Amino acid sequence: MTRRPSGAPGGPYAWLNDEPGPRMLLEALKLHGTLETPGPGNNPVILAWADEVGDREATAYAKWAAGWYDKDSTPWCGLFCAVVAARANVDNRPERRPPVKYLSALEWAKFGGLATQAELGDVLVFQRPGGGHVALYVGEDASAYHVLGGNQGDAVSITRIAKARCVAVRRVPYLSKPSNVRRVVLGPTGPLSANED
C-alpha cells in the first residue's frame, strides 16, 4: 500500500499553509504526512526520492545512493532534505544543491551558508545518539527548535528538538530573500524528540 502525504499541517502549525516561501519549505510542506510503511514493507514514495535525487544530481555518490537506498527503515532525514533541496533549486545553482554525501545528516552542516540566528526555512543540523539529524526550521520556543523533517516518528512531520543538540544553522543563498523569512517564536507544544531514527 502506498503511504501518501496526509496533507497540510494543522493545529499550532496551520499558519505554515499560508507562507509564500522559501522554496525548500514549500516543497517540504507538500510532503508533510508521508509515512514509512510499517513492518517489512516499504513506502515507494520515499524510495523514489533516492532515484529522483540521483537523476537530478548525477554524481557518482547520488547514483550509488539511488541504488543503495532500498528500505524506508534506513534513516531518511538527509534524503528528505535532498529531495526538497533538489526540487526547490529551479535555477540549478551549485550553492543551492544538496551536500555531496546528502544521506549523512551531519554533512548538511556544509550546505548553503552559516547563519547565526535560525529563520523560517533554514536547515538545522542536530547531534543524536549514533549520528545526526537534519530538518527545516519552522520556529522555536525557549528551549527547542520546531522543525519540519523526514524520519521524525517514521514520518514527514513537525517536532521539537532541544536547542542544545543543534550543531549548525545553514541558510540557502537567496537571490532575493523572501519577505516572510524571519525568526518565529512559538509556544512549547508537544514533547521534545529524544532520538530521531
N, C-alpha and C positions, 0 to 999 in steps of 0.2 A: 504494500500500500504506500502510495506517495504521501509524504507529510509536507503539505504546502503551508505557507505562512498563514497564520490565523488572522492577520490584519494589523491595523494600526494600534499603537499603544493607547491604553485608556487610563482611567484613574488619574493619579497625580502627574502622569506624563502625557496626557491627551493634548496638551499645548504644543507638543512636538509636531503634530499633524498639520499645524499652520505655519511652521517655519519655512521660509523660502530658500534656505541654504544652510551650510555649504553643501557642495555636491556629494561628498563622501557620506555625510549624514543622511541626505535624501536617499541615496542608494541603499544605505544600511536600513533605513526605515521601511523600505519596500520588502525587506526580508524578515522583518520583525515577526516572530511567531514560528519561524521554521524550526522543526523539531527533529532530533535524532529518531530513528526507528528503534523502539525498544527491542531488547533481545538480540538474536543473531542477525536480524535483517539490517539493511542499510537504506537510508534515505537517498534516492537517486538524485534529488535536487542538490544536496550537499556534495555528493561525489562528483557531480557535473561541474562544480565550481573549479575543481582541480584541472579539469580539461580546458575549461574556459580561460583560466589564468595562463595555463600552458600555451594555448593558442595565441593569446594576446601578447604575452611576454617573449615567447620564442627564444628563451635562453636554455642552455643545457640543464640548468637546475630546474626550470619550470617544466621542461619536458620530462625530466626524471620524476619530479613531484607528481605530475599528472599520472604517470604510470604506477608510482608507489602508493599513492593515496587511494586505498580501495575499501576502507571501512570508516563509517561515521563515528565509530568508537575511538578512533585515533584523534587526539586533540586537534581541534579545528579553528581555534580563535584566530591564528595567523592566516589561515586560508580564507576565513570570512573577511578579514581586513584587506587581504589581497584582492579578492573579487570586487569589493566595493571601491577600492582604490583604482583598480583597472577600469571599472565601469564609469567612474567619475572623471577619469583622465581623458576627456574627449579630444583634447588637443595633443595628446601623447607626448607631453613634456617629460624629459627624463627625471627631473627632480620631483615629479609627482608620482612616479612609478613605485610599486612595492619594493622593499629591500630585496636584494638578490635571494637570500635564504628566508623567504617570507613565511614558511611554515613554522619557523622558530620565533616565538613571541618576542624574545629579547632582542632579536635582530631589528625589530621595529624602532628601537632606540636610535637607529641610523636614518630613519625616514624623515623627509622634509627638513625643517629647521627647528632648532631648540627654542622653546618658549618658556618663559619664567612663570607665567600665570595661565592656567588652563582656561580655554574658551570653547564655546559651542563648536563641536565637530573635531576638536583636537584629538590626536592619537595619544593615548596614555598607556604606558608600559609598566607592568607590575611584577614584583617577585612573588613566587608562590613555592610551596614545598615541591621540589623536583623540577623546577623550571620557572617559566614566566607566564604572563597573560597579557593580551593586548585588546583594547577596546576603545570606543569613541566617547569622549566627554559629552554628557548632556547636562550636567550640573554638579553641585556639591552642597554638602552641609558642613557643619563644623568639623566633623571627624572623617568624612568619607566622600569619595567621588561617586557620582551616579554615572554609570557607563552603559552604553549600548554595545553589545558584543555577541560574538558567536561562542558556542560551547559554554554558556552560562546556564547551569541547570539543564544541560543537554539541549539547549535551545538558543535561538537568537532572542535575547531578552535584555531588559534593563535591570541592573543590580547595583548594589552599593559595595564599594571596596575601600578599605581603610586607606586614608591618605598616606600613612606611614609606609605602606607597601609600594607606593609609586616610585619608580626609578627614572622615569623620563616622561616629559611632556613635549610632544612634537607637533609642529604645525605645517600643513601644506603651504607652499609658497603661492600666495594668491596673485593673480594678475590684477584683480580688483577685489579687495576684501569685502565679502557680503556685509551689508549694514547690520544684520542681525547677529553676527559673530560677537559674542560677549561672554563675560563671566555670568554664570547662572546660579543663584543661591536658592536652594530648595530646603524643604523640611526633611528630617531624617525618617523617611518612610521605608519600612521593611528592614529585615535583618541584614547584618554585614555578611558578605560572602567570605567563607573561610579558605576555600581552595577550589579554583575553577579547573575542572579537568573533564 
